[in-house]
């Protein structure tokens, strides 16, 4: 599937994107199979998403028990990781999900340290910067302002942890879209009325 933009994007914010963070710790109970979430409210970003980077600091007894997803204000869900790093403690501490990691190489991988699914996990060591299971480029073209949700499901009893903090770096682009219908004015058959 190939998706194109209606106009060439113009980066609004140069090299340094705005970063939005939530530094309120969220406990992941060791009892049962909890599902926890944390939100970030994004405001004041002009234009649409060109790309997003997710930073996360999460301590957990066994990373392989976790299913983690990101939901955009538009309701798009991107799976960041599902049951990766079995038996590894704190592999997701001070780590980054980026759309650029793991873009090189041929499958099948023996291991690819740039992909959350194929990296070689080491106990008590962060995986660093990896690409998520589903591409963050799925969010491209959406409006970034609104509530973002990071959801963590722990599917195994008796092992817990803490989401210490997480943040979003949002690279945005703008094009003229007077009627806000998602089609740039240069390509819109009716630029003053959404249709």
Secondary structure, 3 states (H helix, E strand, C coil): CCCCCCCCCEECCCCCCEEEEECCCEEECCCCCCEEEEEEEECCCCCEEEEEEEEEEEEECCHHHEEEEEECCCCCEEEEEECCCCCCCCCCCCEEECCCCCCCCCCCCCCCCCECCCCCCCCCCCCCEEECCCCHHHHCCCECCEEEEEEEEECCCCCCEEEEEEEEEEEEEECCCCCCCCCCCCCCCCCCCCC
